[in-house]
């Protein structure tokens, strides 16, 4: 019994010593060196997280898909405005008194379906155009992206947008718009009397009568128009997202559809003012055919600008601006609402905080 009491007393002394040591450790102040080490560990951890976020990004093909879906919806909603715009730009004799008069005249003389003339090539070209535009812009931005921060400067966005616009103008926009405009300029209620029976027949006829280059009539002003438009649009869309919604690339936020529509609408307003003359000249060059002597009224972009200015005045170079403003900003609003939702779903499904 005496031995057991001694063992218990020794055990209690050991526990007391251990407790004193523990208390001393707790009371010991943290040295500056230990504190710096802890801060370094925290900084390294946060840096690793940042690096992992900056490396994650939505692939260009996913942005291309989002753009194509947005293009389909846009085409179906806004084709009538595009038909009115084309008719106004081709009106040299003053047959139409304005947008409302033009639309009502088309419906009265050709039927409601005439407002959707050229929808097939228009929808197809919008789908392909947005696919190429969004995908190529994403690839160009990857080239201009800062290797350390993963951010793209406004200068890089302008160059990326311009490059995407030039690429889409040459590869897709010009031939499809030539066919669309040729179909839209046909007037009347008797399709059997039309020169062009449909998109494919129209393309074949142009190639047969004007060679393959006929499908690229007006390529120069189209390149200038689309390049400038996309340079402004992509830069403005990002700026409005930041200013209005505090949405930065890579912050993990997902815009609501109405927010995307507002940003897209505002971003789409600048281009028409800057590119109005290019759009008018593009339409005139694409619509013209050779006369009986095989000649053309407009010899090229510069000649067309000079001729229109001399014959119709400076204002004629911005003819159709109002219907363009009625079509392009709402079109961008619709497209971005769809595209942002598609990429947002992909981000939530497969990525965390990936840059949109």
Buried (B, 14 or more C-beta within 10 A) or exposed (E): EEEEEEEEEEEEEEEEEEEEEEEEEEEEEEEEEEEEEEEEEEEEEEEEEBEEBBEBBBBBEBBBBBBBBBBBBBBBEBBBBBBBBBBBBBBEEEEBEEBEEBBEBBBEEBEEEBBBBBBBBBBBBBBBBBBBBBBBBBBBBBEBBEEEEBBBEEEBBBBBBBBBBBBBBBEBBBBBBBBBBBBBBBBEEEEEEBEBBBBEBBBEBBEEEBEEEBBBBBBBBBBBBBBBBBBBBBBBBBBBBEEEBEBBBBEBBBBEBEBBBBBBBBBBBBBBEBBBBBBBBBBBBBBBBEEEEEEBBBEEBEBBBEBBBEEEEEEBBBBBBBBBBBBBBBBBBBBBBBBBBBBBEBBEEEBEBBBB
